[in-house]
Amino acid sequence: MTPAPFSSSEARAGSVLTVDLAALVENWRALKRKLDPRCDPGAVVKADAYGLGFEPVARALKGAGCETFYVAHLDEGLALRPIVGPSARVVVMHGPNQGTERDFAAHNLIPVLSSPGQIAAWRAFAQANDVLMESIVQVDTGMKRLGLSEREFAAHIDNPDGFLGLTPLALMTHLACAETPDNPLNEAQRTLFASMLSTFRGKFADAKGTLVNSSGIFLGNAFHYDFARPGVALYGVNPTPQMNSLMIPVVRLQAKILQIHRVAAAAPVGYGATFQAPDGAKLATVSAGYADGLLRSLGNAGHAYLGEFRIPVAGRISMDLTTFDVSNVPDSILETATVIDLIGTQYTLDDIARDAGTIGYEILTALGHRYHRRYLPAQAK
């Protein structure tokens, strides 16, 4: 007897993550429209495109006309190069680890050089191997994370050999408080960056500037310079928390209902018995938990949707399971319900981040790999 065909990966999965690539592309275009026309919008696709899938996201953005991509690590750059082709810029923001300079040159990856050590190693490699390729120099204008300090930058400028052998595409820095436009540090960083860029152009007249991330785009044209680095906003997170979001939701996460439990008498729910279900309560347990990226802080704090009904998390989040109180959902709906919307248009990434006490970045990048991923295609350019 011929065995029956295997079930599909979507049928086998406990939850389904739908990524709307058309919405992603429209978000990129919306951000592009906010920028000074002379500014290249680019796209940050590090961390597996913020958890949504490196390859389909990069292909969709490339098809829409994006020509500059930003990743964190060398391995991400190596994986991205064949996806976006030889003509696209691929910028590796952590720069070369010691001894990896040859990998950058072989695959035409642009390193961001953030320390005197990285600059010296890149300079030595370029001179020894007669390599003439672009790099980006990063300076620290107030975040105290990566980049040359003002003193280190001045020392390199004053030293005739400080940047010898480099072909800088741009000077780069990163805003610390771009999501709060009234914070005075934004203007302080912009002013310092403008001064450092002017000095840098005294040595490299064609050097560009790159300052803004997603939120920084909304600070105005004075911040835009030549290259923008939009990231989280592409994926539907609000880059302007003080205003309504201009971004279209990209993600929908649906968890399958494993069981609906009808409580005959008041009883505790889940580990630690932190939730007390009253007489007659209806509880739905779904196949997703903190191993899938549902943060434990959502226990007794988050909610989801079953159709139009808002349903709270009942008890703690388990590793593989989460229970919801569906007592407000009519039995006629529960009889045929198969999934609960954990993230969607009714309960957005920003909503779930608020309830979890975190930011949309963490929610996205925590999305687990046990989800079946379904991609809605991007429209042609």
Number of C-alpha atoms within 10 A of each C-alpha: 3 4 5 6 6 8 8 9 12 14 12 12 16 22 26 21 23 20 23 21 24 20 22 24 27 19 22 24 17 15 21 19 11 16 22 19 12 11 18 19 29 24 27 26 28 22 17 15 22 23 19 26 17 18 16 17 24 22 17 21 27 21 16 18 14 22 18 21 25 22 23 17 18 23 11 19 26 19 12 23 18 11 15 22 13 12 10 18 18 28 26 26 23 16 28 23 11 10 10 14 21 15 15 20 17 9 14 20 25 24 28 26 28 24 18 18 11 20 25 18 17 26 20 17 18 20 13 10 9 10 17 12 17 17 22 25 27 24 26 22 26 21 15 12 13 18 23 23 19 15 9 16 22 15 14 18 17 11 11 10 11 18 20 15 20 22 19 22 19 22 22 25 23 26 22 18 16 22 21 17 17 11 12 10 18 22 17 14 22 21 15 15 24 17 11 20 21 15 15 22 15 12 12 17 12 13 19 19 25 24 23 25 25 24 22 26 26 19 21 12 15 12 25 27 18 19 22 27 24 26 23 21 27 30 30 23 27 24 27 21 12 10 8 9 15 15 21 21 23 27 24 20 19 26 24 20 21 15 13 18 15 15 15 12 11 12 13 16 17 17 11 9 13 14 17 14 22 14 12 13 18 20 21 23 21 24 23 27 20 20 18 19 19 25 24 18 16 23 24 18 17 24 21 23 21 19 14 9 13 17 23 19 22 28 24 25 24 19 16 15 21 25 29 27 22 25 18 11 16 10 12 8 11 15 9 8 14 15 21 22 22 24 24 19 14 16 17 21 26 21 19 24 21 15 16 20 13 14 16 25 18 16 19 22 16 18 20 19 14 16 22 20 18 13 17 13 13 20 13 9 10
